[in-house]
Amino acid sequence: MRKLPLAIWAMVVGAFAMGADEFIVAGVVREIAEALNVTIGAVGALESVYALGVAIGAPVFTALGTRFGRRSMLLTTAGVFLLGNLLSALGPAYGTIMAGRIVSAMAHGAFLGIAAVFAAELVEPSRKGRAVAIVFSGLTASTILGAPIGAAVGQALGWRFTFWTLVVFGGVALLGLLASLGRTTAPAAHHDHAPAPAAHEHAPVQAAGHHEHAPAQTHAAQHDGSHGPQHGAGHGTQPGTEFEGLDAHALAHLGGGGQGPSMREQLAALRRPAVWGALLTTMLGYGGVFTSYVYLAPQITEVTGFEAGWVTPLLLLFGIGLFAGNHLGGRLADRAVMPTVIGSLAALAVALFAMTFAIHSKPATVAMMLLFGTAAFAVVAPLQLRVMNAAGHAPDVASAANISAFTLGSAIGIFLGGAAIDGGLGLTSVNWVGGLLTTAGLLTALATWAFLDRRQVPAPAHHH
């Protein structure tokens, strides 16, 4: 089997770096707070602004991407990411580090979206799926390893080296892309099933609408309301496209130039009350995850009583849970969407409330790190598929809006958790605050299922 192009491996490193940046500060929260003489909540804000930056950056680079070639945009986003982390690594004060976080986040969604489409172009049709899956293996690895690496590096060398780690990975990715993407890099083939107009000189990267190159979707499955598409983790592409089989978290980061229904139909889907109910469910339900997660490290050392050296393996255990939950949620959502939405949100709320008590016991904390991680990402696929179902046969824009709901929910949760700690409620308060946020999402899901979903007029798309 012929080797994959070097550019694809450079994209893997870039995907790892950007995925890690989402999680990496969580391992060194206390160290940053003490070094900069700021509150725990202020350090949490470094994570919440990253989440907001991701949401804002994707549409900004989408607009730019329609004017410049994919190669230019891939190099630009990698460079912007590198610049942001250099700012954070060198920043003398909190404000500079915060600015660096915003800058690096802006490039996050756009890079991953362009990389996925570009990777599929650089190989012959028969290997498109493998190329895209390999790029996103970097993101999967970062989900598991991002925070543990941050914690390990931060404890061994100091918290600034946590950001330098991202600079190194980002630099390797950028140099690899510069070396491998010649000015005349030609896609391997244009004659396969991928629609040509979206595959050439411009790169319209949606925030995360993940239907590029898959116009012939399983429309009936899209709006059935209880049964999703039967491939991958509920991502709605037919088997045989290069995006088949990617997990829900990968698809949540995937952008691209969709070839589906018109923009008017897409925006009309956003007017449906059921879509807004689903988006609100995502924002509140998922918001509970990061409310607690970002503040786990100080809880582990100061409440549970573990030595600092235990933070890395415990965060690794949480990451393994994320990986398991991601796939579990996808499999269950493919069978029945709404029961999985309700069940996964209920499990997440229970895990968060349980964490409030478990964190006082070492054995219970170890067990709950794995269970909380599993519950945290089991909600991703069902929430994504729920919005796509609610949007009927025009799911791209609604799906992209749902990614903004995930990031906005994370930002709100991190802010509320920091406010609870800084307000004197104690480190463990973030768990029940997160539990309440996710419970609000669960109640929203139940209410919208009862009153909005049932009344929705099915989209007239059973014919192909």
DARAZI-V237054 format. One record per helix or strand. SS is the DSSP state (~ for helix, > for strand). FROM is the first residue (numbers start at 1). TO is the last residue. If there is no record, write none. Layout:
SS/FROM/TO
SS/FROM/TO
This chain:
~/6/36
~/40/65
~/70/90
~/94/121
~/125/157
~/160/180
~/196/199
~/219/222
~/248/252
~/263/269
~/273/293
~/296/304
~/310/335
~/337/358
~/362/390
~/396/422
~/429/451
~/453/455
